[in-house]
Amino acid sequence: MFIAPKGCGKTHLAKAYKDLLFQKDDKGTVKRFIELNCATVKNIKQLCDTVFIRYMQEEYTVLFDECHMMKDDVTAALLTICNPNPDNANTLVTDEHRLNFDFSRQTFMFATTEAHKVFHALMDRCERVDLEEYTHEEMGRIVALNLKGVKFDNGLLARIASTLRSNARKAQQMAGHITNYLSFMRKKDFTYIDWELLSDELSIYPLGVNQNELNVLRKLEGKTNASLTYLSAATNMSKCSLQKDIELYLQKHDLMEISTAGRNITPRGKEFLKMMDTESEEIKMAA
């Protein structure tokens, strides 16, 4: 069971791990790899027909991605399957089939961003692997690995990494933006000036704060002990979206705080807005 926030490489790690799972023919043949998004699996019958029966004669690995979205009957069936006997095997009996599983031939892997939504008994049947967030140094290396031959100003990769929210997928996307920029500019070195131009064009803010998060900070700047209802009305965002998508990240970076009295911008949040205003004025003056 691979657990990590979005973009931290759960699926990539699972695919890398499956390459180590060879068939028993000693020829170094990699097992068939089947990736399923659990949101698309409607019921256990569909899973049996499309995977278990279709590949029953083969050795295979199944990755159940976003497994917190698994339907109840699928979860119930997997609870049975993933409780092997001393021979590391088990049998699933359905209305239509009797399916045998041999975990020396089949491997099940699960991945989720929301471990608390995974049925506890299924979690107990798995080896849990919690992935740590990438450091800024690691994020910088990911960007650089996708931009071989590009020369960066000293310290620039660290600055770029600080805007990527510890998300490896965003690092790859950023590498794509830089590639397109350098191709358009017909150059192979990326400087601080280039970064400022690209950041302005793509609205990339310090810490990777997005426009909606910036709007929330603006609303809090002139309000004391703001309620969630107030923020929802002021930003036209749902309460759930504010709590899950906005407030967690702002709290993580100490830009806002939540108490029983309400929501407030922190001293660091005020400094952040002041810095944003200063940069905006400098850009206007330069223009």
N, C-alpha and C positions, 0 to 999 in steps of 0.2 A: 504494500500500500504506500504509494508515493504521495506525500502531502507537502504542498507549497503554494504560495500566492501565484496568481496568474503571471506567466512569462518567466518563471524561474527555472524552466527546463525539465519539468516532470516527464513530458512525453519524450523529449530528446534523450533523457537518461534511461527511460524504459527501453527505447529502441537500441541504445548502446548496450544495455544489459542483455537484451535478447540475443545479441550477436555472440554472447558467451555460452548460450544454451544450445549445444550441438545435439544432433540426432545420435542414436546409439550405434550407427553403422561405422563409427570410428573414421569416417572419411572427412570429417570437418564440415559436414553439411549443416547449414544453419536451419533451424526449424522455421516453418512458415510463420509469418507474423501477421496477426489480424488485429487491426485497431478499430474499436467500436466507441462511438460517442453514445453514452447511455441514454441521452435524451431522445435518441432516434430508435431505441429498442422498445417496441410497444408492449411486448409480453413475452413470456417464456417460450411460447410456441414459435414465435419469430426467431428467437435466439437459437432454439434447437434446429429449426429448419435451415437457417442461413449459416450456422457455424458448426454446432455439435454433430449433426448428422452429415452435413456436407463434407466435413474434414475428418470424419471418425476413423478413417484408415490411415491418417497421416499423424506425424508429430507436429505439434503447433504450439504457438504462444499467443494468448489473447490479452490485449490491453483494454480494460474497461475504463475508458477515460470519462471524466466528470461523473464518477460513480455515485456521487450524492444524489444524482437525478434518476437513479435506477428505479424502475417500477417495483411495487411490492411483491408481485408474484415472481419476478426475476430474482429479487433479493432472497426470497424464501427458497427458491431452487438452488441458488448458489450457497446458501447456508448448509444445505444437504451435501452438495458436491464437495465443498471445501472443508469437509470434516472426514478426511480419509481414514481408512482402517490401517492396521499395522503393516499391510502390504503397500501402503501409500496409494490406495485405489478406493473407488466408491462407485455407487450406482444410483442413477436418477430414474425414477419411474414416473411417467406421465400417463395421461389418458391414452396416448397413441404409441408411446415408445418406452423401451427399457434401454437406457444409455449407460454404458460403462466408461469410467474415466480412470486412467492410469497416469499418475502425476510424475512418473518417470518418462512419460511421452508427451504429456500436456503440461503447460505452465499458464497460470492465470496471474495477471498483474493488474493492479487498480491504481487510479490516479484521481486526485480531487483537490479542489481549492478550499472546500468547506467540510473539513473532517467532522465537525459537530453534527452534520446532517446525515452522515453515514450510519446505518444501523449498527448499534454497538456490538452485536453478536458477530456480524460480518467483519468488523474491525478486529475483534479478538481472534479471528481465524487467520489473520494476515500478519506478516512481519511488517511493522510500521517503519517507514523511512521518512523522517522529516527533513526537508531540504532547507538549509539556511539561506538567507538573503545574500545576494552577491555584494561584495565590498565595492567601493568606488574604483579601487585598483583593478579588480577583476572585470568590472564593467568596461574600464578603459582598454583592457587587453582584448575584450570581445570586439570592441569597435575596431581596434587596430588589426585584429586577425581578419576582419572583413574588408580591410583597406590596405592590402599588401602593396608596398611600393610608395605609399603616401607618407610624406614627412610632416610631422606636427611640430609646432612651436613648443618649446620646453614648458611643461606643466599644463598644456592645453587639453590633453586627454583627460586629466583629472577634472578639469572644469566641465568638460562635456559630460563626463560620467556622472557628475553631481546632479544633472538634470534628467537622468534616465530612470529614476525611481526604482533602482535595483532590479530592473526588468530586462532580462536578456533579449527578449523579443524587440523591445524598444531600442536596444543597442544595435541590433541588426538593421532595424528601420533607419536609425540615425546614420549608420554606415551607408545605406542606400541614398539618403539625402545628400550626404557629403560627396558621394560618387557622382551624383547628378550635377551638383554644384561645380565640382572640379572639372567635369567634362565640359560644362557650359563655359567656364572661365578659361579652359585650356591650360591648366596648370596641374602640378603634382605635389605641391606643398600647401598645407592648410595652416593659416596663421590666425592670430587673435582677431585681426581685422575681418578675415573671412568668416570666423565664427560669429562675430557681432552682426555682420550682414545677413548670414543665414538664420540666426536667431530672430532677428527682426522680421525677416520674411516669413518665417514659420511660427512666429509668436511663441518662442521658447523662453520661458521665464526661469529665474533661479530656482533651484531645488526641484525643477520639473513641475512646479505649480501650474495648473491649467486655468483657463479663463473662468470657469465656474467657481473654482476654489478662490480665485482672486476676487470675484464678485462677492462671495460670502464674507471675505475679510473686509471688503469695502463697507458692506452693510453693518458689520460688527464694529467698525471704527467709530461710528457715530451713535452707537447704542450700548446701553449698559444692561447686563442680565437679559439678553434677548432670548425669547422663547423659540422653540423649534417651529411653532406655528407661524411666528413672525418671519423667520427666515424662509419658510416655505412660501409664504405669500409674497415676500419681497423679491425672491429669486425665481418664482414660478417653477420651483422644483418640488417634487413630492418629499414628504418627510422621510420615507424609506431611502430614497436616493441620497438625500442630504446626509443621513446617518451612515450609510454604507459606502458611498462614493466620495464624499467630501470631507466630513468631519474627522474621520479616522486618520486621513493623511495629514490634515492640518494639525491635529493633536500630536501625531507622531513627531512632527518637527517643531512642536511647541509654539505654533502660530496662533492657536486658540485654545481655550480651556472650557470645560463644562463642569458646572457645580449644581447643587440643588437649587441655587438661586437663578441659574440660567447660563447662557453662553456669552463669553467675552473674548475679545482679542487680547493676546498677551503682549507684554513689552517687546518681545522678539517679533511678534506679528506687526506691531506698530513700526518697528525698525525696518521690517521687510517692506512695508508699504512706502515708507519714506525713501528707501533705496530705489524702489520701482519708480516713484515720482521723480527722483533725481535723474535717473537714467532716461526717463521719458523727456525731461527738459533738455538734457544734453543732446538727444537725438534731434529734437526740434531745432535747437540752435545750430547743430551741424548741417541740417537741411537748409 
